[in-house]
Amino acid sequence: MSIPLVSIPLTTPALYEHWLHLQWQLRCALATTDSGLIDDYLACADELLRRRACNPVSTRLRTLQTLLRSASDSALPWRWRRLCLAYAPAAQARIVSLLHPHDPIALRAVDAAVQRCRGELQSPVLDKCFPAPHRHA
């Protein structure tokens, strides 16, 4: 279970440590029944960027990479993998808004990574058994 963002001390180093801890939890699928972990992870990144505590491009890339690595990890539960993939487009859009039109090569690499992950997780048989979860808006 993740710690709500409001209960964290408001120091930037504590927030950064919390973000890293959430990343670890996400990668290990420690809360596979709770999409709130992903929401908290992304909210922490947003707050760190609001405070100008991290580089925006590297932070956004890291959040997307974490989601894609989790989605691609065959050792993790199928539902969790699909949920991580469901959050990838929003994370991808944030990177696109930062990089466009400055780095078209990086944008193509990001798009290819997302498409590759989608391709790995598409299976008509598995889709029937395990429908794609819907992320909370």
C-alpha positions, 0 to 999 in steps of 0.5 A: 500500500502506498503512502498518500502524498499529503502525509509526506513531509513537505521537504523536497528530499523526502518527496524524492525518496518517496518517489523512488520508493514508489518506483520500486513498489511499482516495478515489484508489483507490490500493490497489483490491486491498487492503481493508486500506486501508479497515480501516486508515483506520477503525482510525486513526479509532478510535484518534484517538477513543480518544485523544480527539483528534477530535470523535466525530460529525465524525470518524464522519461524515467516515469515512462520507462518504469511503466514500460519496464513493468508492463514488459516484465513477464514475471509480474501479474498480467493485470498489473502489466496491462494497468502499467501499459494503460498509464503509458499514453499519458506519460508519453504525452508529457514527454512529447510536450517537452521534446516536440519539436526539439528532439524528433529522434528521441520522440521516435524512440519513445513512440517505438518503445510504447508500440513495442510494449503494446505489441508484447501485451496484445493477445486475443486469447489473454485479452478474453481471459484478462480484459485490459483494466481501465485507469482511473481518470 
